[in-house]
Amino acid sequence: MSDLVLETKDLVKYFPLTRGILFKTKYGDVKAVDGVNLNLRRGETLGVVGESGCGKSTLAKLLVGLEKPTSGSIVVRGQDTAKLSGEEMRLARRNIQLVMQDPYTSLNPRMTVGDIVSEPYQIHPDVAPKNQIRKRVHELLELVGLNPDHINRYPHQFSGGQRQRIGIARALALKPEIILCDEPVSALDVSIQAQVVNLLEELQDELGLSYIFIAHDLSVVRHIADRVAVMYLGKVVELGKDTEIYDHPTHPYTQALLSAVPVPDPTLRGHRDQIVLQGDVPSPANPPSGCRFRTRCWKAQEICATQEPALEPRDKSPHPSACHFAEERDVIHATQ
């Protein structure tokens, strides 16, 4: 049996732009996700990084079925979930669950913790008999490090880190194989971030979970991810193992991201190779021709405007990079 649990092929999601009130006229598309090819193996963590607006959250919504792709496929355990709807999608979603970014808004304030964690069993009544639901909820709360005696409390009675643990418990209720974490620690204090990341790693080892971990914080991604995908304007521009991306980046955008990470060691600050990008991020409704990063890239040449670079190994590097002039560049950063 293959250890591949999820694979996307040429995944595309365009949002139409319209004008008019009574008679809407389409005049373009926002190209949020444009031809993404990724895969995830059993027990692996794939990190997805990039600036705001690069398509990370849209990718997450596509993978869990909250958005339908414009084209392409999402294969989960041999089944193309992009073609499913209704009851078929409800059943398929058991195997891929979402931990949301904000623990304050992702939990219903009118529901108790017991009701929140048991809600998946109400939607999927065949997973657990009614007389076993309360026991299951107690077990899930213990699993994520919460006191089961607090089952009748409301979300406002918990701290931010505890609320995120409740969200993780809810995601684990149906025993999924894949957990999609959409910036799960960005709204938490630094000390609490470490606790939640360590919890996710412990659960992965104990339950054999596979993670797709979306984040802005490159140091958090390096701590938890086995492989990293770097996104820019809806496309993956570099993909590789964590050591390849962090220690041997070849795409100029990846190098710029790493150079922007603050360095805590004062002795290294004068030795870092900081890259300051010029210009603003182009609109996803009207991305540049050829390479989408060329308008901000110091290496850009004529070919970059006419030919889109493929995501493939370059410059004798084993990991793929979508740049015509990809080459390794040493960047001292804070993730070491």
Beta strands, then each sheet from edge to edge (+ up, - down):
strand 1: 4-19
strand 2: 25-41
strand 3: 45-49
strand 4: 71-76
strand 5: 79-80
strand 6: 96-99
strand 7: 178-182
strand 8: 210-214
strand 9: 227-232
strand 10: 235-241
strand 11: 312-313
strand 12: 320-321
sheet 1: 2+ 1- 4+ 5-
sheet 2: 6+ 7+ 8+ 3+ 9+ 10-
sheet 3: 11+ 12-
end
